[in-house]
Amino acid sequence: MARCSRCGRPLKDPQSIERGMGPICAARVRAEMEKEIPPTVVVTVNGMPLHHVERHSPTGFEWGYGGSGPADLALSILHDYLNRSGPALRVKDAPEAILDDEARIV
């Protein structure tokens, strides 16, 4: 006899048997999935989480498309690198809104 994959109760209805769970459990799974927040991408540098410089994307880092998540990832990587390198590193033609006098992102 087929059993529900969520609660283990016996399944009698052919549609429930095909789905692998009864209608009540299926409704609960759907409700849980609607409430679920997608996982946040965590980027590390030398084992430490990269600080999110939030300029465009309030939801965090992403990559693989030309949107706000990849823009913030690039900005955060640049911010991390410049702040580790110190004032000896200069970035030419950088917008003044992003860099201060010592070429550090503000």
C-alpha positions, 0 to 999 in steps of 0.5 A, a space after each residue: 500500500 502507498 503511503 504519504 511521503 510527509 506523514 506516512 498515512 496510507 494513500 487511497 486516492 489514485 491522484 494522491 498515490 501519483 503525487 506521493 502525498 495526500 491532499 492535506 499534506 500537499 496543501 501544507 507543503 505548498 503553503 510552506 514553499 510560498 513562505 520560504 525565502 530563497 537562500 542568500 548567496 554568501 561570498 567569502 574572501 580568504 575564509 571570511 564573508 565578503 561585506 555587502 556594500 549595498 548600493 543597488 541590491 537589497 537582497 544580496 549578491 548574485 551573478 550570471 546576469 546584468 542586474 543589481 545583485 551582480 553590480 553589488 557583488 562587483 562593488 563589494 569585491 572592489 571595496 574589499 580589495 581597495 581597502 586591503 591594498 591601501 592608498 598605494 593603489 589608484 583607480 583612474 577615472 573612478 566616479 568621485 561618488 564612490 571613491 575618496 581622496 585615497 582611492 578607497 570606496 566610501 
